[in-house]
């Protein structure tokens, strides 16, 4: 089952500061959530997001106790240490928090899907159930090319307009 997880006003803990963590943070930074990245080494991109105030970065070695200390709603374990990633997800589960391990999708509570976004109003996601992220990306790229003529600026405007109408109706109730 594919679910669109809304992170609005949620606290997200990302453990790891390398390529995988950077990719996960970049995907979530526009989701109106509070992101804390914990790692002894942080990529330039993560440092840049921290310096601009978009995320919080903490330079320290992490273990499972960081989940209790930060009290997140979502945990992303994105280190190159598989046992650490597993312990972070296990601690998250123990605390009834959603957990994701980049090194072990099978032990994760959710997956990061290959997504194509169109004008901020439409997202198309592809999943191979963690079996082949590379294949999911290839399929996503083909979908992106195929949808270019279908998802027009006019359609995007209509979607945005309907979204505003629904929000207005919900606020009136």
Secondary structure as the mmCIF struct_conf table of DSSP 4:
data_model
#
loop_
_struct_conf.conf_type_id
_struct_conf.id
_struct_conf.beg_label_comp_id
_struct_conf.beg_label_asym_id
_struct_conf.beg_label_seq_id
_struct_conf.end_label_comp_id
_struct_conf.end_label_asym_id
_struct_conf.end_label_seq_id
TURN_TY1_P TURN_TY1_P1 UNK A 8 UNK A 9
STRN STRN1 UNK A 11 UNK A 15
BEND BEND1 UNK A 18 UNK A 18
HELX_RH_AL_P HELX_RH_AL_P1 UNK A 19 UNK A 28
TURN_TY1_P TURN_TY1_P2 UNK A 29 UNK A 30
BEND BEND2 UNK A 31 UNK A 32
STRN STRN2 UNK A 34 UNK A 38
BEND BEND3 UNK A 40 UNK A 41
HELX_RH_AL_P HELX_RH_AL_P2 UNK A 44 UNK A 51
TURN_TY1_P TURN_TY1_P3 UNK A 52 UNK A 53
BEND BEND4 UNK A 54 UNK A 55
STRN STRN3 UNK A 56 UNK A 58
BEND BEND5 UNK A 60 UNK A 60
TURN_TY1_P TURN_TY1_P4 UNK A 64 UNK A 64
HELX_RH_AL_P HELX_RH_AL_P3 UNK A 65 UNK A 70
TURN_TY1_P TURN_TY1_P5 UNK A 71 UNK A 71
BEND BEND6 UNK A 73 UNK A 73
STRN STRN4 UNK A 74 UNK A 77
BEND BEND7 UNK A 79 UNK A 80
HELX_RH_AL_P HELX_RH_AL_P4 UNK A 82 UNK A 94
TURN_TY1_P TURN_TY1_P6 UNK A 95 UNK A 96
STRN STRN5 UNK A 98 UNK A 101
TURN_TY1_P TURN_TY1_P7 UNK A 102 UNK A 103
HELX_RH_3T_P HELX_RH_3T_P1 UNK A 105 UNK A 107
BEND BEND8 UNK A 109 UNK A 110
HELX_LH_PP_P HELX_LH_PP_P1 UNK A 112 UNK A 113
STRN STRN6 UNK A 114 UNK A 118
TURN_TY1_P TURN_TY1_P8 UNK A 119 UNK A 121
STRN STRN7 UNK A 122 UNK A 126
TURN_TY1_P TURN_TY1_P9 UNK A 129 UNK A 130
BEND BEND9 UNK A 131 UNK A 131
HELX_RH_AL_P HELX_RH_AL_P5 UNK A 133 UNK A 147
TURN_TY1_P TURN_TY1_P10 UNK A 148 UNK A 150
BEND BEND10 UNK A 151 UNK A 151
HELX_RH_AL_P HELX_RH_AL_P6 UNK A 153 UNK A 172
#
